[in-house]
Amino acid sequence: MYENDGGLLSPRDAYRLMLKDYPDVMDIGQMCEALGVSTKTGYKLLKDRKIEYLKIGRAYRIPKAHILRYLKITCSTFAE
């Protein structure tokens, strides 16, 4: 659980709050900024299919829901 001004947040709500200022579909730069990783690491996450994405032409588009799913899986892996 995470704390905020109003009390405790579930991990799900904390992740949603963390990404609230980002669009529903992000480009690679926005995803990397949100996750706090380098562009190289961001591309590796996509290449390794750790985060699902859409490729439109040469551009990668990553739905926020897929990033939230990645964060949930990563968090539960570290909790074990």
Buried (B, 14 or more C-beta within 10 A) or exposed (E): EEEEEEEEBEBEEBBBEBBEEBEEBBBBEBBBBBBEBEEEEBBEBBEEEEBEBEEEEEEBBBBBEBBBBBBEEEEEEEEE
